[in-house]
Amino acid sequence: MLSQRVIHAVRQAIAGTEGTERVCTAVVVGLECMRAEPLGKLIMGDIRPDRDDGPVMASPLVAKIAEEIIGHDDPMAAQWLIRVTFAFWYWPVNDKQIEHELVRRFAAPSVMMGLRP
């Protein structure tokens, strides 16, 4: 479902990074790419607040990519990362600098804090 271009760009951007920096970079780069993706609006059209079973949210590939970004096999943390990212995609901040700061200060640390020991 996700474009190979988006996945490739995120993997390149996070290479050699860890922890919160890795998650922050992945979210920021992923959002930029997803917003530029020609099929982005179609994919976003499948996301509904009252549905958890659409092709994107239920996709094992999306969950696997989220776990790869986090660097841990933690399905709950992966779900949180997916939901945070899609929330920013669905409801973007007009100022990209503020959006980046929100991701850096709040979203990325919350994903890493919630990891299972």
Jmol script that loads the backbone (N, CA, C; Angstrom):
load data "model"
ATOM      1  N   MET A   1       0.815  -1.184   0.000  1.00  0.00           N
ATOM      2  CA  MET A   1       0.000   0.000   0.000  1.00  0.00           C
ATOM      3  C   MET A   1       0.861   1.251   0.000  1.00  0.00           C
ATOM      4  N   LEU A   2       1.887   1.275   0.820  1.00  0.00           N
ATOM      5  CA  LEU A   2       2.758   2.439   0.830  1.00  0.00           C
ATOM      6  C   LEU A   2       3.709   2.385  -0.348  1.00  0.00           C
ATOM      7  N   SER A   3       3.966   3.504  -0.885  1.00  0.00           N
ATOM      8  CA  SER A   3       4.854   3.596  -2.034  1.00  0.00           C
ATOM      9  C   SER A   3       6.280   3.198  -1.663  1.00  0.00           C
ATOM     10  N   GLN A   4       6.907   2.496  -2.568  1.00  0.00           N
ATOM     11  CA  GLN A   4       8.307   2.123  -2.365  1.00  0.00           C
ATOM     12  C   GLN A   4       9.197   3.359  -2.259  1.00  0.00           C
ATOM     13  N   ARG A   5       8.804   4.453  -2.923  1.00  0.00           N
ATOM     14  CA  ARG A   5       9.590   5.697  -2.839  1.00  0.00           C
ATOM     15  C   ARG A   5       9.597   6.234  -1.416  1.00  0.00           C
ATOM     16  N   VAL A   6       8.456   6.174  -0.755  1.00  0.00           N
ATOM     17  CA  VAL A   6       8.361   6.659   0.622  1.00  0.00           C
ATOM     18  C   VAL A   6       9.204   5.785   1.536  1.00  0.00           C
ATOM     19  N   ILE A   7       9.047   4.496   1.413  1.00  0.00           N
ATOM     20  CA  ILE A   7       9.801   3.555   2.252  1.00  0.00           C
ATOM     21  C   ILE A   7      11.296   3.731   2.043  1.00  0.00           C
ATOM     22  N   HIS A   8      11.720   3.828   0.799  1.00  0.00           N
ATOM     23  CA  HIS A   8      13.144   3.997   0.488  1.00  0.00           C
ATOM     24  C   HIS A   8      13.680   5.304   1.080  1.00  0.00           C
ATOM     25  N   ALA A   9      12.944   6.396   0.931  1.00  0.00           N
ATOM     26  CA  ALA A   9      13.386   7.694   1.446  1.00  0.00           C
ATOM     27  C   ALA A   9      13.532   7.659   2.969  1.00  0.00           C
ATOM     28  N   VAL A  10      12.576   7.037   3.642  1.00  0.00           N
ATOM     29  CA  VAL A  10      12.640   6.952   5.103  1.00  0.00           C
ATOM     30  C   VAL A  10      13.821   6.087   5.526  1.00  0.00           C
ATOM     31  N   ARG A  11      13.991   4.944   4.891  1.00  0.00           N
ATOM     32  CA  ARG A  11      15.124   4.069   5.250  1.00  0.00           C
ATOM     33  C   ARG A  11      16.456   4.774   5.061  1.00  0.00           C
ATOM     34  N   GLN A  12      16.584   5.502   3.978  1.00  0.00           N
ATOM     35  CA  GLN A  12      17.823   6.256   3.735  1.00  0.00           C
ATOM     36  C   GLN A  12      18.035   7.307   4.817  1.00  0.00           C
ATOM     37  N   ALA A  13      16.977   8.010   5.169  1.00  0.00           N
ATOM     38  CA  ALA A  13      17.088   9.103   6.132  1.00  0.00           C
ATOM     39  C   ALA A  13      17.439   8.622   7.533  1.00  0.00           C
ATOM     40  N   ILE A  14      16.975   7.432   7.912  1.00  0.00           N
ATOM     41  CA  ILE A  14      17.206   6.955   9.279  1.00  0.00           C
ATOM     42  C   ILE A  14      18.442   6.075   9.408  1.00  0.00           C
ATOM     43  N   ALA A  15      19.089   5.775   8.303  1.00  0.00           N
ATOM     44  CA  ALA A  15      20.291   4.936   8.356  1.00  0.00           C
ATOM     45  C   ALA A  15      21.311   5.562   9.304  1.00  0.00           C
ATOM     46  N   GLY A  16      21.782   4.762  10.241  1.00  0.00           N
ATOM     47  CA  GLY A  16      22.808   5.220  11.174  1.00  0.00           C
ATOM     48  C   GLY A  16      22.278   6.025  12.352  1.00  0.00           C
ATOM     49  N   THR A  17      20.962   6.164  12.475  1.00  0.00           N
ATOM     50  CA  THR A  17      20.397   6.893  13.610  1.00  0.00           C
ATOM     51  C   THR A  17      19.743   5.909  14.567  1.00  0.00           C
ATOM     52  N   GLU A  18      19.510   6.374  15.786  1.00  0.00           N
ATOM     53  CA  GLU A  18      18.886   5.525  16.803  1.00  0.00           C
ATOM     54  C   GLU A  18      17.909   6.316  17.638  1.00  0.00           C
ATOM     55  N   GLY A  19      17.084   5.596  18.359  1.00  0.00           N
ATOM     56  CA  GLY A  19      16.220   6.186  19.375  1.00  0.00           C
ATOM     57  C   GLY A  19      15.309   7.273  18.863  1.00  0.00           C
ATOM     58  N   THR A  20      15.190   8.321  19.671  1.00  0.00           N
ATOM     59  CA  THR A  20      14.260   9.405  19.378  1.00  0.00           C
ATOM     60  C   THR A  20      14.612  10.117  18.082  1.00  0.00           C
ATOM     61  N   GLU A  21      15.908  10.293  17.835  1.00  0.00           N
ATOM     62  CA  GLU A  21      16.332  10.945  16.587  1.00  0.00           C
ATOM     63  C   GLU A  21      15.854  10.143  15.379  1.00  0.00           C
ATOM     64  N   ARG A  22      15.954   8.830  15.471  1.00  0.00           N
ATOM     65  CA  ARG A  22      15.531   7.948  14.378  1.00  0.00           C
ATOM     66  C   ARG A  22      14.030   8.082  14.116  1.00  0.00           C
ATOM     67  N   VAL A  23      13.252   8.044  15.187  1.00  0.00           N
ATOM     68  CA  VAL A  23      11.797   8.146  15.053  1.00  0.00           C
ATOM     69  C   VAL A  23      11.405   9.523  14.526  1.00  0.00           C
ATOM     70  N   CYS A  24      12.007  10.571  15.069  1.00  0.00           N
ATOM     71  CA  CYS A  24      11.697  11.935  14.623  1.00  0.00           C
ATOM     72  C   CYS A  24      12.006  12.094  13.140  1.00  0.00           C
ATOM     73  N   THR A  25      13.177  11.653  12.723  1.00  0.00           N
ATOM     74  CA  THR A  25      13.575  11.755  11.316  1.00  0.00           C
ATOM     75  C   THR A  25      12.614  10.973  10.433  1.00  0.00           C
ATOM     76  N   ALA A  26      12.267   9.767  10.859  1.00  0.00           N
ATOM     77  CA  ALA A  26      11.352   8.931  10.073  1.00  0.00           C
ATOM     78  C   ALA A  26       9.995   9.596   9.900  1.00  0.00           C
ATOM     79  N   VAL A  27       9.466  10.174  10.961  1.00  0.00           N
ATOM     80  CA  VAL A  27       8.149  10.810  10.881  1.00  0.00           C
ATOM     81  C   VAL A  27       8.201  12.032   9.971  1.00  0.00           C
ATOM     82  N   VAL A  28       9.203  12.891  10.165  1.00  0.00           N
ATOM     83  CA  VAL A  28       9.296  14.124   9.367  1.00  0.00           C
ATOM     84  C   VAL A  28       9.502  13.801   7.890  1.00  0.00           C
ATOM     85  N   VAL A  29      10.428  12.908   7.583  1.00  0.00           N
ATOM     86  CA  VAL A  29      10.687  12.533   6.188  1.00  0.00           C
ATOM     87  C   VAL A  29       9.487  11.788   5.615  1.00  0.00           C
ATOM     88  N   GLY A  30       8.914  10.884   6.399  1.00  0.00           N
ATOM     89  CA  GLY A  30       7.749  10.145   5.942  1.00  0.00           C
ATOM     90  C   GLY A  30       6.587  11.062   5.601  1.00  0.00           C
ATOM     91  N   LEU A  31       6.339  12.049   6.454  1.00  0.00           N
ATOM     92  CA  LEU A  31       5.251  12.996   6.186  1.00  0.00           C
ATOM     93  C   LEU A  31       5.505  13.781   4.901  1.00  0.00           C
ATOM     94  N   GLU A  32       6.733  14.259   4.729  1.00  0.00           N
ATOM     95  CA  GLU A  32       7.064  15.002   3.504  1.00  0.00           C
ATOM     96  C   GLU A  32       6.810  14.142   2.269  1.00  0.00           C
ATOM     97  N   CYS A  33       7.253  12.910   2.324  1.00  0.00           N
ATOM     98  CA  CYS A  33       7.098  12.011   1.180  1.00  0.00           C
ATOM     99  C   CYS A  33       5.644  11.614   0.955  1.00  0.00           C
ATOM    100  N   MET A  34       4.927  11.299   2.031  1.00  0.00           N
ATOM    101  CA  MET A  34       3.538  10.883   1.885  1.00  0.00           C
ATOM    102  C   MET A  34       2.691  12.025   1.336  1.00  0.00           C
ATOM    103  N   ARG A  35       2.990  13.236   1.779  1.00  0.00           N
ATOM    104  CA  ARG A  35       2.237  14.388   1.275  1.00  0.00           C
ATOM    105  C   ARG A  35       2.520  14.653  -0.195  1.00  0.00           C
ATOM    106  N   ALA A  36       3.711  14.284  -0.651  1.00  0.00           N
ATOM    107  CA  ALA A  36       4.079  14.478  -2.055  1.00  0.00           C
ATOM    108  C   ALA A  36       3.681  13.288  -2.924  1.00  0.00           C
ATOM    109  N   GLU A  37       3.281  12.201  -2.303  1.00  0.00           N
ATOM    110  CA  GLU A  37       2.931  10.967  -3.006  1.00  0.00           C
ATOM    111  C   GLU A  37       1.672  11.173  -3.842  1.00  0.00           C
ATOM    112  N   PRO A  38       1.731  10.852  -5.121  1.00  0.00           N
ATOM    113  CA  PRO A  38       0.547  11.035  -5.977  1.00  0.00           C
ATOM    114  C   PRO A  38      -0.698  10.295  -5.478  1.00  0.00           C
ATOM    115  N   LEU A  39      -0.531   9.148  -4.870  1.00  0.00           N
ATOM    116  CA  LEU A  39      -1.682   8.381  -4.379  1.00  0.00           C
ATOM    117  C   LEU A  39      -2.025   8.718  -2.930  1.00  0.00           C
ATOM    118  N   GLY A  40      -1.330   9.699  -2.374  1.00  0.00           N
ATOM    119  CA  GLY A  40      -1.515  10.040  -0.963  1.00  0.00           C
ATOM    120  C   GLY A  40      -2.940  10.349  -0.579  1.00  0.00           C
ATOM    121  N   LYS A  41      -3.627  11.125  -1.382  1.00  0.00           N
ATOM    122  CA  LYS A  41      -5.006  11.487  -1.051  1.00  0.00           C
ATOM    123  C   LYS A  41      -5.925  10.262  -1.089  1.00  0.00           C
ATOM    124  N   LEU A  42      -5.643   9.324  -2.000  1.00  0.00           N
ATOM    125  CA  LEU A  42      -6.439   8.095  -2.043  1.00  0.00           C
ATOM    126  C   LEU A  42      -6.208   7.257  -0.796  1.00  0.00           C
ATOM    127  N   ILE A  43      -4.941   7.144  -0.399  1.00  0.00           N
ATOM    128  CA  ILE A  43      -4.627   6.376   0.806  1.00  0.00           C
ATOM    129  C   ILE A  43      -5.269   7.045   2.011  1.00  0.00           C
ATOM    130  N   MET A  44      -5.136   8.364   2.095  1.00  0.00           N
ATOM    131  CA  MET A  44      -5.709   9.087   3.223  1.00  0.00           C
ATOM    132  C   MET A  44      -7.226   8.934   3.253  1.00  0.00           C
ATOM    133  N   GLY A  45      -7.850   8.818   2.105  1.00  0.00           N
ATOM    134  CA  GLY A  45      -9.299   8.637   2.042  1.00  0.00           C
ATOM    135  C   GLY A  45      -9.757   7.357   2.706  1.00  0.00           C
ATOM    136  N   ASP A  46      -8.845   6.386   2.865  1.00  0.00           N
ATOM    137  CA  ASP A  46      -9.186   5.117   3.504  1.00  0.00           C
ATOM    138  C   ASP A  46      -9.113   5.209   5.027  1.00  0.00           C
ATOM    139  N   ILE A  47      -8.445   6.223   5.545  1.00  0.00           N
ATOM    140  CA  ILE A  47      -8.281   6.357   6.991  1.00  0.00           C
ATOM    141  C   ILE A  47      -9.540   7.012   7.560  1.00  0.00           C
ATOM    142  N   ARG A  48     -10.164   6.339   8.501  1.00  0.00           N
ATOM    143  CA  ARG A  48     -11.368   6.862   9.135  1.00  0.00           C
ATOM    144  C   ARG A  48     -11.203   6.738  10.655  1.00  0.00           C
ATOM    145  N   PRO A  49     -11.621   7.762  11.390  1.00  0.00           N
ATOM    146  CA  PRO A  49     -11.478   7.708  12.842  1.00  0.00           C
ATOM    147  C   PRO A  49     -12.243   6.562  13.494  1.00  0.00           C
ATOM    148  N   ASP A  50     -13.298   6.094  12.850  1.00  0.00           N
ATOM    149  CA  ASP A  50     -14.107   5.041  13.454  1.00  0.00           C
ATOM    150  C   ASP A  50     -13.794   3.654  12.916  1.00  0.00           C
ATOM    151  N   ARG A  51     -12.697   3.547  12.132  1.00  0.00           N
ATOM    152  CA  ARG A  51     -12.338   2.244  11.544  1.00  0.00           C
ATOM    153  C   ARG A  51     -10.887   1.918  11.829  1.00  0.00           C
ATOM    154  N   ASP A  52     -10.657   0.704  12.211  1.00  0.00           N
ATOM    155  CA  ASP A  52      -9.300   0.242  12.477  1.00  0.00           C
ATOM    156  C   ASP A  52      -8.938  -0.911  11.550  1.00  0.00           C
ATOM    157  N   ASP A  53      -9.819  -1.200  10.588  1.00  0.00           N
ATOM    158  CA  ASP A  53      -9.629  -2.383   9.767  1.00  0.00           C
ATOM    159  C   ASP A  53      -9.381  -2.064   8.292  1.00  0.00           C
ATOM    160  N   GLY A  54      -9.130  -0.807   7.962  1.00  0.00           N
ATOM    161  CA  GLY A  54      -8.854  -0.453   6.570  1.00  0.00           C
ATOM    162  C   GLY A  54      -7.522  -1.027   6.126  1.00  0.00           C
ATOM    163  N   PRO A  55      -7.276  -1.033   4.829  1.00  0.00           N
ATOM    164  CA  PRO A  55      -6.056  -1.639   4.309  1.00  0.00           C
ATOM    165  C   PRO A  55      -4.769  -1.049   4.878  1.00  0.00           C
ATOM    166  N   VAL A  56      -4.756   0.228   5.204  1.00  0.00           N
ATOM    167  CA  VAL A  56      -3.534   0.833   5.737  1.00  0.00           C
ATOM    168  C   VAL A  56      -3.353   0.463   7.202  1.00  0.00           C
ATOM    169  N   MET A  57      -4.372   0.692   8.014  1.00  0.00           N
ATOM    170  CA  MET A  57      -4.244   0.450   9.454  1.00  0.00           C
ATOM    171  C   MET A  57      -4.092  -1.031   9.775  1.00  0.00           C
ATOM    172  N   ALA A  58      -4.663  -1.896   8.971  1.00  0.00           N
ATOM    173  CA  ALA A  58      -4.589  -3.332   9.233  1.00  0.00           C
ATOM    174  C   ALA A  58      -3.419  -3.998   8.507  1.00  0.00           C
ATOM    175  N   SER A  59      -2.646  -3.236   7.768  1.00  0.00           N
ATOM    176  CA  SER A  59      -1.571  -3.806   6.966  1.00  0.00           C
ATOM    177  C   SER A  59      -0.400  -4.300   7.810  1.00  0.00           C
ATOM    178  N   PRO A  60      -0.043  -5.571   7.670  1.00  0.00           N
ATOM    179  CA  PRO A  60       1.142  -6.081   8.367  1.00  0.00           C
ATOM    180  C   PRO A  60       2.419  -5.380   7.876  1.00  0.00           C
ATOM    181  N   LEU A  61       2.436  -4.949   6.609  1.00  0.00           N
ATOM    182  CA  LEU A  61       3.606  -4.249   6.076  1.00  0.00           C
ATOM    183  C   LEU A  61       3.799  -2.912   6.787  1.00  0.00           C
ATOM    184  N   VAL A  62       2.730  -2.170   6.992  1.00  0.00           N
ATOM    185  CA  VAL A  62       2.826  -0.883   7.682  1.00  0.00           C
ATOM    186  C   VAL A  62       3.325  -1.100   9.109  1.00  0.00           C
ATOM    187  N   ALA A  63       2.795  -2.100   9.800  1.00  0.00           N
ATOM    188  CA  ALA A  63       3.232  -2.405  11.163  1.00  0.00           C
ATOM    189  C   ALA A  63       4.708  -2.821  11.183  1.00  0.00           C
ATOM    190  N   LYS A  64       5.122  -3.615  10.210  1.00  0.00           N
ATOM    191  CA  LYS A  64       6.517  -4.060  10.145  1.00  0.00           C
ATOM    192  C   LYS A  64       7.463  -2.870   9.910  1.00  0.00           C
ATOM    193  N   ILE A  65       7.068  -1.963   9.040  1.00  0.00           N
ATOM    194  CA  ILE A  65       7.888  -0.773   8.777  1.00  0.00           C
ATOM    195  C   ILE A  65       7.979   0.086  10.040  1.00  0.00           C
ATOM    196  N   ALA A  66       6.873   0.221  10.762  1.00  0.00           N
ATOM    197  CA  ALA A  66       6.889   0.995  12.009  1.00  0.00           C
ATOM    198  C   ALA A  66       7.843   0.372  13.022  1.00  0.00           C
ATOM    199  N   GLU A  67       7.819  -0.946  13.153  1.00  0.00           N
ATOM    200  CA  GLU A  67       8.741  -1.620  14.069  1.00  0.00           C
ATOM    201  C   GLU A  67      10.188  -1.455  13.611  1.00  0.00           C
ATOM    202  N   GLU A  68      10.415  -1.478  12.310  1.00  0.00           N
ATOM    203  CA  GLU A  68      11.755  -1.250  11.767  1.00  0.00           C
ATOM    204  C   GLU A  68      12.238   0.156  12.128  1.00  0.00           C
ATOM    205  N   ILE A  69      11.377   1.124  12.016  1.00  0.00           N
ATOM    206  CA  ILE A  69      11.732   2.505  12.353  1.00  0.00           C
ATOM    207  C   ILE A  69      12.089   2.613  13.832  1.00  0.00           C
ATOM    208  N   ILE A  70      11.265   2.001  14.683  1.00  0.00           N
ATOM    209  CA  ILE A  70      11.504   2.055  16.126  1.00  0.00           C
ATOM    210  C   ILE A  70      12.767   1.284  16.498  1.00  0.00           C
ATOM    211  N   GLY A  71      13.021   0.209  15.780  1.00  0.00           N
ATOM    212  CA  GLY A  71      14.183  -0.616  16.093  1.00  0.00           C
ATOM    213  C   GLY A  71      13.890  -1.684  17.122  1.00  0.00           C
ATOM    214  N   HIS A  72      12.612  -1.932  17.386  1.00  0.00           N
ATOM    215  CA  HIS A  72      12.196  -2.940  18.363  1.00  0.00           C
ATOM    216  C   HIS A  72      10.965  -3.657  17.858  1.00  0.00           C
ATOM    217  N   ASP A  73      10.834  -4.919  18.248  1.00  0.00           N
ATOM    218  CA  ASP A  73       9.648  -5.706  17.940  1.00  0.00           C
ATOM    219  C   ASP A  73       8.628  -5.434  19.029  1.00  0.00           C
ATOM    220  N   ASP A  74       7.849  -4.380  18.847  1.00  0.00           N
ATOM    221  CA  ASP A  74       6.866  -3.986  19.847  1.00  0.00           C
ATOM    222  C   ASP A  74       5.615  -3.504  19.110  1.00  0.00           C
ATOM    223  N   PRO A  75       4.633  -4.407  18.926  1.00  0.00           N
ATOM    224  CA  PRO A  75       3.438  -4.055  18.156  1.00  0.00           C
ATOM    225  C   PRO A  75       2.672  -2.845  18.695  1.00  0.00           C
ATOM    226  N   MET A  76       2.633  -2.669  20.006  1.00  0.00           N
ATOM    227  CA  MET A  76       1.924  -1.524  20.579  1.00  0.00           C
ATOM    228  C   MET A  76       2.640  -0.217  20.238  1.00  0.00           C
ATOM    229  N   ALA A  77       3.951  -0.198  20.359  1.00  0.00           N
ATOM    230  CA  ALA A  77       4.722   1.007  20.009  1.00  0.00           C
ATOM    231  C   ALA A  77       4.586   1.297  18.518  1.00  0.00           C
ATOM    232  N   ALA A  78       4.557   0.247  17.704  1.00  0.00           N
ATOM    233  CA  ALA A  78       4.384   0.424  16.255  1.00  0.00           C
ATOM    234  C   ALA A  78       3.019   1.034  15.967  1.00  0.00           C
ATOM    235  N   GLN A  79       1.977   0.554  16.639  1.00  0.00           N
ATOM    236  CA  GLN A  79       0.641   1.134  16.456  1.00  0.00           C
ATOM    237  C   GLN A  79       0.620   2.610  16.853  1.00  0.00           C
ATOM    238  N   TRP A  80       1.309   2.940  17.939  1.00  0.00           N
ATOM    239  CA  TRP A  80       1.349   4.333  18.381  1.00  0.00           C
ATOM    240  C   TRP A  80       2.057   5.200  17.335  1.00  0.00           C
ATOM    241  N   LEU A  81       3.177   4.721  16.810  1.00  0.00           N
ATOM    242  CA  LEU A  81       3.906   5.465  15.781  1.00  0.00           C
ATOM    243  C   LEU A  81       3.043   5.663  14.540  1.00  0.00           C
ATOM    244  N   ILE A  82       2.348   4.637  14.121  1.00  0.00           N
ATOM    245  CA  ILE A  82       1.469   4.734  12.949  1.00  0.00           C
ATOM    246  C   ILE A  82       0.385   5.781  13.199  1.00  0.00           C
ATOM    247  N   ARG A  83      -0.237   5.725  14.351  1.00  0.00           N
ATOM    248  CA  ARG A  83      -1.339   6.632  14.664  1.00  0.00           C
ATOM    249  C   ARG A  83      -0.864   8.079  14.790  1.00  0.00           C
ATOM    250  N   VAL A  84       0.277   8.282  15.418  1.00  0.00           N
ATOM    251  CA  VAL A  84       0.834   9.640  15.535  1.00  0.00           C
ATOM    252  C   VAL A  84       1.151  10.198  14.149  1.00  0.00           C
ATOM    253  N   THR A  85       1.791   9.389  13.323  1.00  0.00           N
ATOM    254  CA  THR A  85       2.168   9.836  11.979  1.00  0.00           C
ATOM    255  C   THR A  85       0.931  10.164  11.149  1.00  0.00           C
ATOM    256  N   PHE A  86      -0.049   9.287  11.182  1.00  0.00           N
ATOM    257  CA  PHE A  86      -1.259   9.537  10.404  1.00  0.00           C
ATOM    258  C   PHE A  86      -2.052  10.720  10.952  1.00  0.00           C
ATOM    259  N   ALA A  87      -1.974  10.975  12.245  1.00  0.00           N
ATOM    260  CA  ALA A  87      -2.639  12.153  12.807  1.00  0.00           C
ATOM    261  C   ALA A  87      -2.029  13.427  12.227  1.00  0.00           C
ATOM    262  N   PHE A  88      -0.697  13.476  12.152  1.00  0.00           N
ATOM    263  CA  PHE A  88      -0.041  14.639  11.542  1.00  0.00           C
ATOM    264  C   PHE A  88      -0.364  14.738  10.054  1.00  0.00           C
ATOM    265  N   TRP A  89      -0.453  13.596   9.393  1.00  0.00           N
ATOM    266  CA  TRP A  89      -0.765  13.610   7.963  1.00  0.00           C
ATOM    267  C   TRP A  89      -2.199  14.096   7.740  1.00  0.00           C
ATOM    268  N   TYR A  90      -3.096  13.594   8.555  1.00  0.00           N
ATOM    269  CA  TYR A  90      -4.512  13.928   8.419  1.00  0.00           C
ATOM    270  C   TYR A  90      -4.794  15.371   8.843  1.00  0.00           C
ATOM    271  N   TRP A  91      -4.088  15.818   9.871  1.00  0.00           N
ATOM    272  CA  TRP A  91      -4.308  17.136  10.451  1.00  0.00           C
ATOM    273  C   TRP A  91      -2.971  17.865  10.527  1.00  0.00           C
ATOM    274  N   PRO A  92      -2.428  18.331   9.392  1.00  0.00           N
ATOM    275  CA  PRO A  92      -1.090  18.920   9.362  1.00  0.00           C
ATOM    276  C   PRO A  92      -1.024  20.271  10.072  1.00  0.00           C
ATOM    277  N   VAL A  93       0.150  20.582  10.549  1.00  0.00           N
ATOM    278  CA  VAL A  93       0.442  21.897  11.118  1.00  0.00           C
ATOM    279  C   VAL A  93       0.904  22.770   9.951  1.00  0.00           C
ATOM    280  N   ASN A  94       0.348  23.938   9.817  1.00  0.00           N
ATOM    281  CA  ASN A  94       0.692  24.794   8.676  1.00  0.00           C
ATOM    282  C   ASN A  94       2.152  25.216   8.655  1.00  0.00           C
ATOM    283  N   ASP A  95       2.747  25.396   9.802  1.00  0.00           N
ATOM    284  CA  ASP A  95       4.150  25.809   9.901  1.00  0.00           C
ATOM    285  C   ASP A  95       5.009  24.546  10.080  1.00  0.00           C
ATOM    286  N   LYS A  96       5.792  24.230   9.065  1.00  0.00           N
ATOM    287  CA  LYS A  96       6.594  22.989   9.089  1.00  0.00           C
ATOM    288  C   LYS A  96       7.608  22.975  10.226  1.00  0.00           C
ATOM    289  N   GLN A  97       8.129  24.128  10.596  1.00  0.00           N
ATOM    290  CA  GLN A  97       9.089  24.193  11.697  1.00  0.00           C
ATOM    291  C   GLN A  97       8.403  23.820  13.024  1.00  0.00           C
ATOM    292  N   ILE A  98       7.194  24.318  13.213  1.00  0.00           N
ATOM    293  CA  ILE A  98       6.442  23.963  14.418  1.00  0.00           C
ATOM    294  C   ILE A  98       6.086  22.480  14.397  1.00  0.00           C
ATOM    295  N   GLU A  99       5.673  21.972  13.245  1.00  0.00           N
ATOM    296  CA  GLU A  99       5.348  20.548  13.142  1.00  0.00           C
ATOM    297  C   GLU A  99       6.567  19.700  13.503  1.00  0.00           C
ATOM    298  N   HIS A 100       7.724  20.054  12.964  1.00  0.00           N
ATOM    299  CA  HIS A 100       8.950  19.313  13.260  1.00  0.00           C
ATOM    300  C   HIS A 100       9.240  19.358  14.766  1.00  0.00           C
ATOM    301  N   GLU A 101       9.071  20.520  15.375  1.00  0.00           N
ATOM    302  CA  GLU A 101       9.329  20.650  16.813  1.00  0.00           C
ATOM    303  C   GLU A 101       8.344  19.812  17.634  1.00  0.00           C
ATOM    304  N   LEU A 102       7.084  19.762  17.220  1.00  0.00           N
ATOM    305  CA  LEU A 102       6.107  18.907  17.904  1.00  0.00           C
ATOM    306  C   LEU A 102       6.513  17.436  17.821  1.00  0.00           C
ATOM    307  N   VAL A 103       6.960  17.030  16.653  1.00  0.00           N
ATOM    308  CA  VAL A 103       7.402  15.641  16.479  1.00  0.00           C
ATOM    309  C   VAL A 103       8.640  15.382  17.335  1.00  0.00           C
ATOM    310  N   ARG A 104       9.602  16.299  17.302  1.00  0.00           N
ATOM    311  CA  ARG A 104      10.865  16.121  18.036  1.00  0.00           C
ATOM    312  C   ARG A 104      10.651  16.097  19.547  1.00  0.00           C
ATOM    313  N   ARG A 105       9.816  17.006  20.053  1.00  0.00           N
ATOM    314  CA  ARG A 105       9.649  17.135  21.504  1.00  0.00           C
ATOM    315  C   ARG A 105       8.629  16.183  22.106  1.00  0.00           C
ATOM    316  N   PHE A 106       7.605  15.835  21.340  1.00  0.00           N
ATOM    317  CA  PHE A 106       6.511  15.077  21.948  1.00  0.00           C
ATOM    318  C   PHE A 106       6.248  13.718  21.303  1.00  0.00           C
ATOM    319  N   ALA A 107       6.100  13.689  19.986  1.00  0.00           N
ATOM    320  CA  ALA A 107       5.726  12.439  19.328  1.00  0.00           C
ATOM    321  C   ALA A 107       6.827  11.388  19.416  1.00  0.00           C
ATOM    322  N   ALA A 108       8.022  11.722  18.970  1.00  0.00           N
ATOM    323  CA  ALA A 108       9.115  10.734  18.967  1.00  0.00           C
ATOM    324  C   ALA A 108       9.445  10.248  20.376  1.00  0.00           C
ATOM    325  N   PRO A 109       9.588  11.140  21.375  1.00  0.00           N
ATOM    326  CA  PRO A 109       9.872  10.637  22.724  1.00  0.00           C
ATOM    327  C   PRO A 109       8.759   9.749  23.282  1.00  0.00           C
ATOM    328  N   SER A 110       7.498  10.058  22.952  1.00  0.00           N
ATOM    329  CA  SER A 110       6.406   9.234  23.478  1.00  0.00           C
ATOM    330  C   SER A 110       6.455   7.821  22.912  1.00  0.00           C
ATOM    331  N   VAL A 111       6.872   7.687  21.668  1.00  0.00           N
ATOM    332  CA  VAL A 111       7.008   6.357  21.061  1.00  0.00           C
ATOM    333  C   VAL A 111       8.108   5.581  21.779  1.00  0.00           C
ATOM    334  N   MET A 112       9.240   6.222  22.004  1.00  0.00           N
ATOM    335  CA  MET A 112      10.378   5.530  22.619  1.00  0.00           C
ATOM    336  C   MET A 112      10.149   5.237  24.095  1.00  0.00           C
ATOM    337  N   MET A 113       9.446   6.126  24.817  1.00  0.00           N
ATOM    338  CA  MET A 113       9.167   5.898  26.238  1.00  0.00           C
ATOM    339  C   MET A 113       8.259   4.702  26.447  1.00  0.00           C
ATOM    340  N   GLY A 114       7.397   4.450  25.497  1.00  0.00           N
ATOM    341  CA  GLY A 114       6.412   3.391  25.650  1.00  0.00           C
ATOM    342  C   GLY A 114       6.909   2.003  25.269  1.00  0.00           C
ATOM    343  N   LEU A 115       8.171   1.869  24.908  1.00  0.00           N
ATOM    344  CA  LEU A 115       8.680   0.550  24.506  1.00  0.00           C
ATOM    345  C   LEU A 115       8.638  -0.436  25.661  1.00  0.00           C
ATOM    346  N   ARG A 116       8.321  -1.675  25.320  1.00  0.00           N
ATOM    347  CA  ARG A 116       8.375  -2.750  26.308  1.00  0.00           C
ATOM    348  C   ARG A 116       9.832  -2.991  26.682  1.00  0.00           C
ATOM    349  N   PRO A 117      10.068  -3.273  27.965  1.00  0.00           N
ATOM    350  CA  PRO A 117      11.456  -3.602  28.378  1.00  0.00           C
ATOM    351  C   PRO A 117      11.913  -4.922  27.824  1.00  0.00           C
TER     352      PRO A 117
END
end "model"
wireframe off; spacefill off
backbone 0.3
color backbone group
